[in-house]
Amino acid sequence: MKVAILSGTSRKGNNTVRVAKALNALHTAENHDVTIVDFRAYDLPFFNGEPIDEQNPTTFQKDLIDTWGNADLVYILSPEYNWLVSPELANMTNHYSGNNHKFLYDNKVFAFVGVSSGIGGRLPTMQLSSVLEKLIFYLGGQSVCSPNKFESHYTPQELDNSGNFIKDSGYKQRLESFVNYSIQLCNRFIGSK
């Protein structure tokens, strides 16, 4: 199984990358082919500005499209800023929403994670799911958005900078359950790989 993890914020020292690393470790233990796209290297221009030069993508843009396009299971992680999805992810979906990007929304399972330093994260997962479902339908793709959303509460108290669990808590069991559900859904929809 090919797994893409989009760590969707460019903020330095963010908590989202901690969750991305924890997801990576759980999938690596299952011998999956996992790639994290770390948005700290994010360089997509503002959508109302200059368009992306798709013939000459930057390293970040090429990694994003290649990783996402080749994945069976795509995790999209967003911090919750003022009850909204990250601006980087909103901008990304605006850029990659045309007919020439159908391959990004076809034959995949999408799973969503909302990240918070306190209690939060639900709203970005719902917003992302709604937008992705619309793009899948609009572009004629055949993909699934998982109904199981993960809310990463108190992330810095649960995961260290390397994505290791700090303590044995309900957080660890919830994340493992979320990953197992995502794997099972992907195997059912796409088939075991």
C-alpha positions in Angstrom: 0.0 0.0 0.0 1.3 3.4 -0.9 0.5 6.0 1.7 0.8 9.8 1.4 0.8 12.0 4.5 0.2 15.7 3.7 1.4 17.6 6.8 -0.6 20.7 6.0 0.9 23.7 7.6 4.1 25.8 6.8 4.4 27.1 10.3 7.8 26.4 11.8 7.7 24.2 14.9 4.2 23.0 14.2 2.5 20.1 15.9 1.0 18.7 12.6 4.4 17.2 11.6 4.5 15.3 14.9 1.3 13.5 14.0 2.6 12.9 10.5 5.7 11.2 11.9 3.5 9.1 14.2 1.3 8.0 11.3 4.5 7.2 9.3 5.8 5.0 12.1 2.5 3.1 12.3 2.4 2.5 8.6 6.1 1.6 8.3 5.5 -1.1 10.9 2.9 -2.6 8.5 5.5 -2.5 5.7 3.7 0.2 3.7 5.4 2.6 1.3 5.0 5.9 3.2 5.9 9.4 2.2 5.4 12.6 4.2 5.0 15.8 2.3 6.1 18.4 4.9 4.4 21.7 4.2 7.2 23.6 6.0 8.7 23.7 2.4 5.4 25.0 1.0 5.7 27.4 -1.9 2.4 27.4 -3.8 1.6 31.0 -4.8 -1.5 32.6 -3.6 -4.3 31.4 -5.9 -5.3 34.8 -7.0 -1.8 35.6 -8.0 0.5 34.0 -10.5 -0.5 30.5 -11.6 1.7 27.5 -10.9 4.1 26.7 -13.8 3.1 23.0 -14.0 5.7 22.3 -16.7 8.5 23.5 -14.3 7.3 22.6 -10.8 9.4 23.4 -7.7 10.8 20.5 -5.7 7.9 20.9 -3.2 5.2 21.0 -5.9 6.7 17.9 -7.7 6.9 16.0 -4.4 3.3 16.9 -3.5 1.8 15.9 -6.9 3.9 12.8 -7.3 3.3 11.6 -3.7 -0.4 12.4 -3.7 -1.0 11.1 -7.3 0.7 7.7 -6.6 -0.9 7.0 -3.2 -3.6 4.6 -2.4 -4.3 6.1 1.0 -3.9 9.9 1.5 -3.9 11.4 4.9 -4.5 15.2 5.0 -3.5 16.8 8.3 -4.6 20.3 9.2 -4.1 22.4 12.3 -7.2 24.1 13.5 -6.7 27.9 13.2 -9.7 29.8 14.4 -12.0 26.9 13.5 -10.8 26.8 10.0 -8.6 24.5 7.8 -5.1 25.8 7.2 -4.7 28.5 4.5 -2.1 26.3 2.8 -4.5 23.4 2.3 -7.3 25.7 1.1 -4.9 27.3 -1.4 -3.7 23.8 -2.5 -7.2 22.6 -3.3 -7.9 25.8 -5.3 -4.7 25.1 -7.4 -5.3 21.4 -7.9 -9.0 21.3 -8.8 -9.1 21.4 -12.6 -9.8 18.5 -15.0 -6.1 18.0 -15.5 -5.9 17.0 -11.8 -8.5 14.3 -11.9 -5.8 11.7 -11.2 -5.4 13.2 -7.7 -9.0 12.3 -6.8 -9.3 8.9 -8.5 -9.0 5.5 -6.9 -7.9 6.7 -3.5 -9.0 6.7 0.1 -8.7 10.0 1.9 -8.5 10.2 5.7 -8.5 13.5 7.7 -6.7 14.6 10.8 -7.3 17.8 12.7 -4.4 18.9 15.0 -4.7 21.0 18.1 -2.5 21.9 21.1 -5.7 21.8 23.2 -9.1 20.4 22.4 -9.9 21.0 18.8 -9.4 19.7 15.3 -12.9 18.5 14.3 -13.9 21.4 12.1 -10.9 21.2 9.7 -11.6 17.5 9.1 -15.2 18.2 8.3 -14.3 21.1 6.0 -11.6 19.0 4.1 -14.0 16.1 3.7 -16.7 18.3 2.3 -14.3 19.9 -0.2 -12.7 16.7 -1.3 -16.0 14.9 -1.7 -17.2 17.7 -4.0 -13.9 17.6 -6.0 -14.1 13.8 -6.4 -17.6 14.1 -7.7 -17.0 17.2 -9.9 -13.9 15.7 -11.5 -15.5 12.3 -12.0 -13.1 10.4 -9.8 -13.9 7.2 -7.9 -12.6 7.7 -4.4 -13.7 7.6 -0.8 -13.5 10.1 2.0 -13.3 8.1 5.3 -16.1 8.8 7.7 -13.6 8.2 10.6 -11.9 11.6 11.4 -9.1 11.8 13.9 -8.8 14.7 16.3 -5.3 15.1 17.8 -6.0 16.8 21.1 -3.1 18.2 23.3 -0.7 17.0 20.7 2.6 18.3 22.3 1.7 16.4 25.5 1.1 13.2 23.5 3.8 13.2 20.9 7.4 14.3 20.9 9.1 16.1 18.0 9.9 12.8 16.4 6.3 11.5 16.6 7.0 9.1 19.4 4.2 8.6 22.0 5.2 10.4 25.2 2.9 8.4 27.5 0.6 5.4 27.4 -2.8 7.0 27.1 -6.1 6.8 25.2 -4.5 9.0 22.5 -2.2 6.1 21.4 -5.1 3.6 21.2 -7.3 6.1 19.3 -4.5 6.8 16.7 -3.8 3.1 16.2 -7.5 2.4 15.8 -7.8 5.3 13.3 -4.9 3.9 11.3 -6.3 0.3 11.4 -9.7 1.6 10.2 -8.0 3.6 7.3 -6.0 0.5 6.2 -9.1 -1.7 6.3 -11.1 0.9 4.3 -8.3 1.2 1.7 -8.0 -2.6 1.4 -11.7 -2.9 0.9 -12.0 -0.1 -1.6 -8.8 -0.5 -3.6 -7.7 -4.0 -2.7 -4.9 -5.4 -0.7 -1.4 -4.4 -2.0 
